[in-house]
Amino acid sequence: MLRERRKVVTLKRDIGWLGSFAIGYGDVGADIFLALGVVFLYAAGAAPFAFMIAAAVYVLVGLTYAELSSVYPYAGGSQVFALRGLNSLFGFLAGWALMLDYVICISLFSLAAAGYLKFLLPELYTLNLGISPLGLIALVLVMSLLLINYVGIKYSTSFTTMLVVFGLVIEAIILLLGFTLLFNTETMLHQLNIFGNPKVLSEVEYFFPGSTQFNNFVYGITVAIASFIGIESISQAAEETRKPYKWIPKAAKLTILAVMLSVLLFAFLASGSMSWETIAISYENSVAVLTSKFPVIGPSFSTIVAITAFILCYASANTGVIGISRLMASMGKFRLMPRWFYHIHPVFRTPTRTLLIFGCIGALLALIGDIPFVVSLYNFGALLSYMILMASFIRLRMVDRDVYRPWKVPLNISLKFRGKVVELPLVGLIGLPATFILWLLVVILHPNGRLFGFIWVAIGLALYVFYRKSHKLPLISNEEGSWVVPSSYVMEVAVLVDPMEDYEAIKKTIRHSYDKRYKIRLLSVINHIAEKEPNLKELQTSVLSDLEKLAIELRKEGYEVTYDIFLGDFEEAIKQEISAFNVDFIIYIKTLFQRNTGW
């Protein structure tokens, strides 16, 4: 009996660089509207320093995603990189840990959006419904986002882009007016000396002896990380991004810059505009309260700010829905969870099963309506995933040396590995211990996050073991990693040129025909039999000089170039290159007009 052939439905590539940026910024940019008051609650007046420490780690993580997502453009992010660089178990742990934060992201930012709605419509929150009004409104917001995402990523991305662009404009106006009308340098300098809330807070595990304030400040650093979690959403939509090798690094770097400036400017503005206690008390809508203090325009402008904050928090919850759905679909695709999760709707071409299951989990968590509790659960999963990301990054530089990297992070250390030179990224070498230390602090200082996080990991491992055993798959495997094929490899091409050719035309031909993934080997072929013996040495010197000039010009444009001359005819040169296995391709460039060399 013949099996029915089923058409494989794949995800659409309809996201450009602006949509990719909107997904990244939409998931990260709204974090400050939630985290500002919460970080001041713990770190007190020195909250800007807590944000700066968190920002440094964020830059390391963001740059890592920028490189790896352009090389391996698969939905799944750190899970995919761990599959390729480590093994299936680490791939699962990275994905499942990040899944925890996506679930919390959906609930937390729907609650944050509802919190700013409370600033606008306080009467809605006085109704006695037998359930938290904040949680109920957050539930409605999540369900509407699930509907938008169900019908397709194109609508969802356009929706997010529109919200983010509008939010960025209003956010810039807030900062401009704030530093002009309200900011006071003396107030900021005074408050920067207050390292940590002096009060004992119930949600903090006081691990460090002798100083309540120091414990609270360190706790504030772990919370400040929440201001930067979400850039991996760009990677989650990699399979739906046009020209991912080009647009993902651009979108990631733009997101890093925009988010870092936004967070730090808001932190210093708040520190120099009002007491840290006032900011901390108003954690549900701290930015709106901040702008309400603007002279003259404060009361009316704070309404606009509350609307903006609602918009950005809503966009952040939306990108959380996008990320979690595609992450689980990717885990199903790579046999880390049942392939049932990888089902793509034949009409809308979206992973609808994952959307409904995990989106509803986020909606139910939002029903709790308790922002401080949900915040205490944040960061455990993301930092665990980031640790695995950094380890994978370092490992991939060692094992995938010949992979073409459209964009490579700066600052690399060259070392010999198995007889070959590898470039180890300083970003990864610093990022691995940095993310581990922050994750360890979350485990130590966040009792709720520690309990919930380890329970989540235990449940995930049980599901993973059950699935792999039931399908007779090894628990630790590298097979799935082999499915993660790089977008391209570095290839070497020998360019055979006649000494009489116009080298400027050759340069233009190379630039037009080959991008930076090709290592160029310039080989000028001199037929020494046909040349006059007295002029041969002089000709060799002249040709080498011309090749050197051409190589320098190509190197300035980013090409890796070597050059040499070959004495003999073209047939002999080709045979030598083939027998030596030096190159992947051999080309011969012939122009219509040759230069006048005087020979």
C-alpha positions as CSV (number, residue, x, y, z in Angstrom):
1,M,0.0,0.0,0.0
2,L,1.4,3.3,-1.1
3,R,1.7,6.0,1.6
4,E,0.0,9.2,1.0
5,R,2.6,11.9,0.2
6,R,2.3,14.9,2.4
7,K,3.3,18.3,1.4
8,V,5.9,19.8,3.7
9,V,4.7,23.3,4.8
10,T,7.5,25.7,5.7
11,L,7.6,29.1,7.3
12,K,7.4,32.1,5.1
13,R,10.4,34.5,4.7
14,D,8.6,37.8,4.8
15,I,10.5,39.7,7.5
16,G,13.0,42.4,6.5
17,W,15.6,44.2,8.6
18,L,13.0,46.7,10.0
19,G,10.7,43.9,11.0
20,S,13.6,42.0,12.5
21,F,14.6,45.1,14.5
22,A,11.0,45.6,15.6
23,I,10.8,42.0,16.9
24,G,14.1,42.5,18.9
25,Y,13.4,46.0,20.2
26,G,9.7,45.2,20.8
27,D,10.8,42.3,23.1
28,V,13.5,44.3,24.9
29,G,12.6,48.0,24.5
30,A,9.6,47.9,26.7
31,D,11.5,46.3,29.6
32,I,12.6,49.6,31.0
33,F,8.9,50.6,31.5
34,L,8.6,47.6,33.8
35,A,12.1,47.3,35.3
36,L,12.7,51.0,36.1
37,G,10.7,51.1,39.3
38,V,11.5,47.5,40.3
39,V,15.3,48.0,40.0
40,F,15.1,51.2,42.0
41,L,13.1,49.3,44.6
42,Y,16.1,47.1,45.3
43,A,19.2,49.0,44.1
44,A,17.9,52.4,45.4
45,G,19.7,55.5,44.2
46,A,22.6,53.5,42.6
47,A,20.1,51.8,40.2
48,P,21.9,53.3,37.2
49,F,25.0,51.4,38.1
50,A,23.0,48.2,38.3
51,F,21.6,48.9,34.8
52,M,25.2,49.5,33.6
53,I,26.4,46.2,34.8
54,A,23.5,44.4,33.2
55,A,24.0,46.4,30.0
56,A,27.6,45.1,29.7
57,V,26.4,41.5,29.8
58,Y,23.6,42.4,27.3
59,V,26.1,43.7,24.8
60,L,28.1,40.4,25.0
61,V,24.9,38.3,24.5
62,G,23.6,40.5,21.7
63,L,26.9,40.4,19.7
64,T,27.0,36.7,20.1
65,Y,23.5,36.3,18.7
66,A,24.4,38.7,15.8
67,E,27.2,36.5,14.6
68,L,25.7,33.0,15.2
69,S,22.2,33.9,13.8
70,S,23.7,35.0,10.5
71,V,25.7,31.8,10.3
72,Y,23.0,29.4,11.4
73,P,19.7,31.1,10.4
74,Y,17.3,28.6,12.1
75,A,14.4,29.3,14.5
76,G,15.5,28.2,18.0
77,G,18.4,30.5,18.9
78,S,20.7,29.2,21.6
79,Q,19.1,25.8,21.4
80,V,20.2,25.4,17.7
81,F,23.7,26.7,18.4
82,A,24.0,24.3,21.3
83,L,22.9,21.4,19.1
84,R,25.6,22.3,16.6
85,G,28.3,23.1,19.0
86,L,27.6,20.7,21.9
87,N,25.0,18.0,21.8
88,S,21.3,17.3,22.0
89,L,21.0,17.4,25.8
90,F,22.5,20.9,26.0
91,G,20.4,21.9,23.0
92,F,17.3,20.8,24.9
93,L,18.4,22.6,28.1
94,A,19.0,25.8,26.3
95,G,15.7,25.7,24.6
96,W,13.7,24.6,27.6
97,A,15.3,27.2,29.9
98,L,14.5,29.9,27.4
99,M,11.0,28.6,27.1
100,L,10.5,29.4,30.8
101,D,11.3,33.0,30.2
102,Y,9.1,33.3,27.2
103,V,6.2,32.0,29.2
104,I,6.9,34.5,31.9
105,C,7.6,37.3,29.3
106,I,4.0,36.8,27.9
107,S,2.5,37.1,31.4
108,L,4.8,39.7,32.8
109,F,4.5,42.2,30.0
110,S,0.8,41.8,29.6
111,L,0.6,42.6,33.3
112,A,2.9,45.6,32.7
113,A,0.6,46.8,29.9
114,A,-2.3,46.4,32.2
115,G,-0.5,48.4,34.9
116,Y,-0.1,51.4,32.6
117,L,-3.8,51.0,31.6
118,K,-4.5,51.3,35.3
119,F,-2.8,54.7,35.3
120,L,-5.1,55.7,32.5
121,L,-8.4,54.1,33.7
122,P,-8.1,53.6,37.5
123,E,-11.8,53.0,37.8
124,L,-11.5,49.7,36.0
125,Y,-9.4,48.4,38.9
126,T,-11.9,49.2,41.6
127,L,-14.5,46.7,40.4
128,N,-15.1,43.7,42.7
129,L,-14.9,40.7,40.3
130,G,-13.6,38.1,42.7
131,I,-10.4,38.0,40.7
132,S,-7.5,40.4,40.2
133,P,-8.6,43.1,37.7
134,L,-5.0,43.5,36.6
135,G,-4.8,39.8,35.9
136,L,-8.1,39.7,34.1
137,I,-7.2,42.6,31.7
138,A,-3.8,41.0,31.1
139,L,-5.6,37.8,30.2
140,V,-7.7,39.6,27.6
141,L,-4.5,41.2,26.1
142,V,-2.8,37.9,25.8
143,M,-5.7,36.2,24.0
144,S,-5.9,39.0,21.5
145,L,-2.2,38.6,20.7
146,L,-2.7,34.8,20.2
147,L,-5.4,35.6,17.6
148,I,-3.1,38.0,15.7
149,N,-0.3,35.5,15.6
150,Y,-2.6,32.6,14.7
151,V,-3.4,34.2,11.3
152,G,0.3,34.7,10.3
153,I,3.6,36.2,11.1
154,K,3.3,38.9,8.4
155,Y,0.4,40.6,10.2
156,S,2.1,40.1,13.6
157,T,5.4,41.6,12.4
158,S,3.7,44.6,10.7
159,F,1.7,45.2,13.9
160,T,4.8,45.1,16.0
161,T,6.8,47.3,13.7
162,M,4.0,49.9,13.8
163,L,3.9,49.9,17.6
164,V,7.7,50.0,18.0
165,V,8.2,52.9,15.6
166,F,5.5,55.0,17.3
167,G,6.9,54.1,20.8
168,L,10.4,55.0,19.8
169,V,9.3,58.5,18.8
170,I,7.4,59.1,22.0
171,E,10.3,57.7,24.1
172,A,12.7,60.1,22.5
173,I,10.4,63.0,23.3
174,I,10.2,61.8,27.0
175,L,14.0,61.8,27.3
176,L,14.4,65.2,25.6
177,L,11.7,66.9,27.8
178,G,12.9,65.1,30.9
179,F,16.5,66.2,30.7
180,T,15.4,69.7,29.7
181,L,12.6,70.4,32.2
182,L,13.2,68.1,35.2
183,F,16.7,66.7,35.5
184,N,19.0,67.9,38.3
185,T,22.6,66.9,38.4
186,E,23.0,67.4,42.2
187,T,20.0,65.2,42.8
188,M,21.5,62.5,40.7
189,L,24.9,62.7,42.3
190,H,23.5,62.5,45.8
191,Q,21.3,59.4,45.0
192,L,24.1,57.6,43.2
193,N,25.8,57.1,46.6
194,I,22.9,55.1,48.0
195,F,23.8,51.5,47.1
196,G,20.7,49.4,47.9
197,N,17.4,49.7,49.8
198,P,18.1,49.7,53.6
199,K,14.9,47.8,54.3
200,V,14.6,44.0,54.6
201,L,12.4,42.8,51.7
202,S,10.5,39.5,51.9
203,E,11.3,38.3,48.4
204,V,15.1,38.6,48.8
205,E,17.3,35.8,50.1
206,Y,19.9,37.6,52.3
207,F,22.9,35.5,51.5
208,F,25.8,38.0,51.9
209,P,26.4,38.7,55.6
210,G,26.6,42.1,57.3
211,S,24.8,44.4,54.8
212,T,21.1,44.5,53.9
213,Q,21.8,47.3,51.4
214,F,24.5,45.3,49.6
215,N,22.3,42.3,49.3
216,N,19.5,44.5,47.9
217,F,21.8,46.2,45.5
218,V,23.1,42.9,44.1
219,Y,19.5,41.7,43.9
220,G,18.8,44.8,41.9
221,I,21.5,43.9,39.4
222,T,19.9,40.5,38.8
223,V,16.5,42.2,38.3
224,A,18.2,44.8,35.9
225,I,19.0,41.9,33.6
226,A,15.3,41.8,32.9
227,S,15.7,45.2,31.1
228,F,17.7,43.5,28.4
229,I,16.2,40.0,27.9
230,G,14.6,39.4,24.5
231,I,17.2,40.0,21.8
232,E,17.1,36.3,21.0
233,S,13.6,36.9,19.5
234,I,15.4,38.1,16.4
235,S,17.0,34.7,16.1
236,Q,13.7,32.9,16.8
237,A,12.3,34.4,13.6
238,A,15.5,33.7,11.5
239,E,13.7,31.2,9.3
240,E,11.2,33.9,8.4
241,T,13.7,36.6,7.7
242,R,14.7,37.6,4.2
243,K,18.5,37.5,3.7
244,P,19.2,36.5,7.3
245,Y,23.0,36.6,6.8
246,K,22.6,40.3,6.0
247,W,19.7,41.7,8.0
248,I,20.0,39.8,11.3
249,P,23.4,41.2,12.3
250,K,22.2,44.7,11.3
251,A,19.0,44.4,13.3
252,A,20.8,42.9,16.3
253,K,23.4,45.6,16.5
254,L,20.8,48.3,16.0
255,T,18.7,46.8,18.8
256,I,21.7,46.6,21.1
257,L,22.5,50.3,20.6
258,A,18.9,51.5,20.9
259,V,18.1,49.5,24.0
260,M,21.3,50.3,25.8
261,L,20.9,54.0,25.2
262,S,17.2,53.9,26.2
263,V,17.7,52.0,29.4
264,L,20.7,54.0,30.7
265,L,19.2,57.4,29.7
266,F,15.9,56.6,31.5
267,A,17.8,55.3,34.6
268,F,19.9,58.5,34.9
269,L,16.9,60.7,34.1
270,A,14.9,59.1,36.9
271,S,17.8,59.3,39.3
272,G,18.2,63.0,38.7
273,S,14.5,63.9,38.7
274,M,12.9,62.5,41.8
275,S,13.6,60.5,44.9
276,W,14.4,56.8,44.4
277,E,11.7,55.9,47.0
278,T,9.0,57.6,44.8
279,I,10.2,55.7,41.7
280,A,10.2,52.4,43.7
281,I,6.7,52.8,45.1
282,S,5.3,53.4,41.6
283,Y,6.8,50.3,40.0
284,E,3.6,49.4,38.2
285,N,3.7,52.6,36.1
286,S,7.0,54.3,37.1
287,V,7.7,56.1,33.8
288,A,4.2,57.6,33.8
289,V,4.7,58.8,37.3
290,L,8.1,60.2,36.4
291,T,6.7,62.3,33.6
292,S,3.8,63.5,35.7
293,K,6.4,65.5,37.6
294,F,7.3,67.6,34.5
295,P,6.5,71.2,35.2
296,V,3.3,72.6,33.5
297,I,2.8,69.8,31.0
298,G,3.3,66.9,33.4
299,P,-0.4,65.9,34.1
300,S,-1.4,65.8,30.4
301,F,1.9,64.5,29.1
302,S,1.9,61.6,31.6
303,T,-1.2,60.4,29.9
304,I,0.6,60.2,26.5
305,V,3.5,58.4,28.3
306,A,1.2,55.8,29.8
307,I,-0.3,55.1,26.4
308,T,3.2,54.7,25.0
309,A,4.2,52.4,27.8
310,F,1.1,50.4,27.2
311,I,1.9,50.1,23.5
312,L,5.5,49.0,24.0
313,C,4.7,46.5,26.8
314,Y,2.0,45.1,24.5
315,A,4.5,44.8,21.7
316,S,6.9,43.0,24.1
317,A,4.2,40.5,25.1
318,N,3.6,40.0,21.4
319,T,7.2,39.2,20.6
320,G,7.2,36.8,23.5
321,V,4.3,34.9,21.9
322,I,6.2,34.8,18.6
323,G,9.4,33.6,20.3
324,I,7.8,30.8,22.4
325,S,5.8,29.4,19.5
326,R,8.8,29.2,17.1
327,L,11.1,27.9,19.8
328,M,8.9,24.9,20.7
329,A,8.3,24.2,17.0
330,S,12.1,24.2,16.5
331,M,12.5,21.8,19.4
332,G,10.0,19.4,17.8
333,K,11.8,19.7,14.4
334,F,15.1,18.7,16.0
335,R,13.7,15.7,17.9
336,L,14.0,17.4,21.3
337,M,10.3,17.2,21.8
338,P,7.6,15.4,19.8
339,R,7.4,16.5,16.2
340,W,3.7,17.1,16.8
341,F,4.7,20.5,18.0
342,Y,6.2,21.3,14.6
343,H,2.9,21.1,12.9
344,I,2.5,24.2,10.6
345,H,-1.0,25.3,9.7
346,P,-1.6,24.6,6.0
347,V,-3.4,27.9,5.4
348,F,-1.8,30.4,7.8
349,R,1.6,28.6,7.8
350,T,2.2,29.3,11.5
351,P,2.9,26.8,14.4
352,T,-0.7,27.0,15.7
353,R,-0.5,24.1,18.2
354,T,2.5,25.6,20.0
355,L,0.8,29.0,19.9
356,L,-2.3,27.8,21.6
357,I,-0.7,25.5,24.2
358,F,2.1,27.7,25.5
359,G,0.3,31.0,24.9
360,C,-2.5,29.8,27.1
361,I,0.1,28.9,29.8
362,G,1.3,32.5,29.7
363,A,-2.3,33.8,29.9
364,L,-3.0,31.7,32.9
365,L,0.1,32.9,34.7
366,A,-1.0,36.5,33.9
367,L,-4.2,35.8,35.8
368,I,-2.3,35.8,39.0
369,G,-2.0,39.6,38.7
370,D,1.0,39.9,40.9
371,I,3.9,41.7,39.2
372,P,6.5,41.4,42.0
373,F,6.0,37.6,42.2
374,V,6.3,37.2,38.4
375,V,9.4,39.4,38.3
376,S,11.0,37.1,40.9
377,L,10.6,34.2,38.4
378,Y,12.3,36.0,35.6
379,N,16.0,35.7,34.5
380,F,16.6,32.1,35.7
381,G,15.9,30.5,32.4
382,A,17.3,33.3,30.2
383,L,20.7,33.3,32.0
384,L,20.9,29.5,31.9
385,S,20.3,29.6,28.2
386,Y,22.8,32.4,27.8
387,M,25.5,30.4,29.6
388,I,25.0,27.5,27.1
389,L,25.0,30.0,24.3
390,M,28.4,31.3,25.3
391,A,29.8,27.8,25.6
392,S,28.4,26.9,22.2
393,F,29.8,30.1,20.7
394,I,33.4,29.2,21.8
395,R,33.0,25.6,20.7
396,L,31.6,26.5,17.3
397,R,34.6,28.7,16.6
398,M,36.8,25.7,17.2
399,V,34.9,23.0,15.3
400,D,33.4,25.1,12.5
401,R,36.5,26.9,11.5
402,D,35.7,26.9,7.8
403,V,32.2,28.3,8.1
404,Y,31.6,31.6,6.4
405,R,30.7,34.3,8.9
406,P,28.9,37.2,7.2
407,W,29.6,39.2,10.4
408,K,32.2,38.3,13.0
409,V,32.4,39.8,16.5
410,P,35.6,41.9,17.0
411,L,38.4,41.2,19.5
412,N,39.5,37.6,18.9
413,I,42.4,35.5,20.2
414,S,44.3,33.3,17.8
415,L,45.3,29.9,19.2
416,K,46.3,26.5,17.8
417,F,43.7,23.8,18.0
418,R,44.4,20.3,16.6
419,G,47.2,21.7,14.5
420,K,45.2,24.6,13.1
421,V,44.8,28.2,14.1
422,V,41.4,29.1,15.5
423,E,40.0,32.5,16.5
424,L,38.5,32.4,20.0
425,P,36.0,35.3,20.6
426,L,36.9,37.4,23.6
427,V,33.2,38.2,23.8
428,G,32.5,34.5,24.5
429,L,35.4,34.1,26.9
430,I,34.2,37.0,29.0
431,G,30.5,36.3,28.5
432,L,30.6,32.7,29.8
433,P,31.8,33.5,33.3
434,A,29.7,36.7,33.4
435,T,26.5,34.9,32.6
436,F,27.3,32.1,35.0
437,I,28.0,34.5,37.9
438,L,24.7,36.3,37.3
439,W,22.7,33.1,37.0
440,L,24.3,31.9,40.3
441,L,23.3,35.2,41.9
442,V,19.7,34.6,40.7
443,V,19.8,31.1,42.2
444,I,21.1,32.4,45.5
445,L,19.1,35.5,46.0
446,H,15.7,34.6,44.3
447,P,14.0,31.9,46.4
448,N,10.8,31.9,44.2
449,G,12.9,31.9,40.9
450,R,15.1,29.2,42.3
451,L,12.2,26.9,43.2
452,F,10.2,27.6,40.1
453,G,13.2,27.4,37.8
454,F,14.5,24.0,39.0
455,I,11.0,22.5,39.0
456,W,10.7,23.7,35.4
457,V,14.0,22.2,34.4
458,A,13.1,18.9,36.2
459,I,9.8,18.6,34.4
460,G,11.5,19.4,31.1
461,L,14.2,16.8,31.6
462,A,11.6,14.2,32.5
463,L,9.7,14.9,29.3
464,Y,13.0,14.9,27.3
465,V,14.0,11.5,28.7
466,F,10.5,10.0,28.2
467,Y,10.4,11.2,24.6
468,R,13.9,10.1,23.6
469,K,13.5,6.7,25.3
470,S,10.1,6.1,23.8
471,H,11.5,6.8,20.3
472,K,14.6,4.8,21.0
473,L,16.9,7.8,20.6
474,P,20.1,8.3,22.6
475,L,19.8,10.9,25.4
476,I,23.0,12.5,24.2
477,S,23.5,12.7,20.5
478,N,25.3,14.8,17.9
479,E,23.1,13.7,15.0
480,E,20.6,16.5,15.4
481,G,23.5,19.0,15.4
482,S,24.5,17.8,11.9
483,W,21.1,18.9,10.7
484,V,22.0,22.5,11.6
485,V,23.8,23.3,8.3
486,P,25.7,26.7,8.1
487,S,24.4,29.1,5.5
488,S,27.7,28.8,3.7
489,Y,31.3,27.8,4.0
490,V,34.5,29.7,3.3
491,M,35.8,28.7,-0.1
492,E,39.1,29.4,-1.8
493,V,39.2,30.4,-5.5
494,A,42.3,30.7,-7.6
495,V,42.1,33.6,-10.1
496,L,44.4,32.9,-13.0
497,V,45.4,36.1,-14.7
498,D,47.6,37.0,-17.6
499,P,50.3,39.6,-16.9
500,M,49.0,41.7,-19.8
501,E,45.4,42.0,-18.3
502,D,44.0,45.2,-17.0
503,Y,44.2,44.6,-13.2
504,E,41.5,47.3,-12.5
505,A,39.1,45.3,-14.6
506,I,40.1,42.1,-12.8
507,K,39.3,43.8,-9.4
508,K,35.9,44.9,-10.6
509,T,35.1,41.4,-11.8
510,I,36.1,39.9,-8.5
511,R,34.0,42.4,-6.6
512,H,31.0,41.8,-8.8
513,S,31.2,38.0,-8.9
514,Y,32.5,37.0,-5.4
515,D,31.5,38.1,-1.9
516,K,33.7,37.9,1.3
517,R,33.1,34.2,1.8
518,Y,35.7,33.5,-0.9
519,K,39.4,33.5,-0.2
520,I,41.1,34.9,-3.3
521,R,44.4,33.4,-4.6
522,L,45.7,35.6,-7.4
523,L,48.0,33.6,-9.7
524,S,49.7,35.4,-12.6
525,V,50.9,32.9,-15.2
526,I,54.1,33.8,-17.0
527,N,55.1,31.7,-20.0
528,H,58.9,31.7,-19.4
529,I,59.5,29.9,-22.7
530,A,57.9,32.6,-24.7
531,E,59.5,35.4,-22.8
532,K,62.9,36.7,-23.6
533,E,65.4,35.4,-21.0
534,P,67.0,38.8,-20.2
535,N,63.6,40.4,-19.4
536,L,62.1,37.5,-17.4
537,K,63.4,38.5,-14.0
538,E,62.4,42.1,-14.5
539,L,58.9,40.9,-15.7
540,Q,58.5,38.8,-12.6
541,T,59.3,41.7,-10.3
542,S,56.9,44.0,-12.1
543,V,54.1,41.4,-12.0
544,L,54.6,40.7,-8.3
545,S,54.4,44.4,-7.7
546,D,51.1,44.7,-9.6
547,L,49.7,41.7,-7.8
548,E,50.6,43.1,-4.4
549,K,48.8,46.4,-5.3
550,L,45.7,44.5,-6.4
551,A,45.8,42.3,-3.2
552,I,46.1,45.4,-1.0
553,E,43.0,47.0,-2.7
554,L,41.0,43.9,-2.3
555,R,42.0,43.5,1.3
556,K,40.8,47.0,2.1
557,E,37.4,45.9,0.9
558,G,37.4,42.9,3.3
559,Y,38.7,40.1,1.1
560,E,41.3,37.6,2.3
561,V,43.9,37.6,-0.5
562,T,47.1,35.8,-1.3
563,Y,49.1,36.1,-4.5
564,D,51.9,34.4,-6.4
565,I,53.3,33.9,-9.9
566,F,53.6,30.7,-11.9
567,L,56.2,30.1,-14.6
568,G,54.8,27.9,-17.3
569,D,51.6,27.8,-19.4
570,F,48.0,28.0,-18.2
571,E,47.4,24.2,-18.5
572,E,50.3,23.5,-16.2
573,A,49.1,26.0,-13.7
574,I,45.7,24.5,-13.6
575,K,47.1,21.0,-13.2
576,Q,49.2,22.2,-10.3
577,E,46.3,23.8,-8.5
578,I,44.1,20.7,-8.9
579,S,46.7,18.3,-7.8
580,A,47.6,20.4,-4.7
581,F,44.0,20.6,-3.5
582,N,44.7,24.2,-2.6
583,V,41.4,25.7,-3.9
584,D,37.8,24.9,-4.4
585,F,37.4,26.8,-7.7
586,I,39.7,27.9,-10.5
587,I,38.7,30.8,-12.7
588,Y,40.4,32.5,-15.6
589,I,39.5,36.2,-16.2
590,K,40.0,37.4,-19.7
591,T,39.2,41.0,-20.7
592,L,38.5,42.3,-24.1
593,F,41.3,44.8,-23.9
594,Q,44.8,44.3,-22.5
595,R,46.9,47.0,-21.0
596,N,50.0,48.3,-22.6
597,T,52.9,47.1,-20.4
598,G,55.8,48.1,-22.8
599,W,56.9,44.5,-23.0
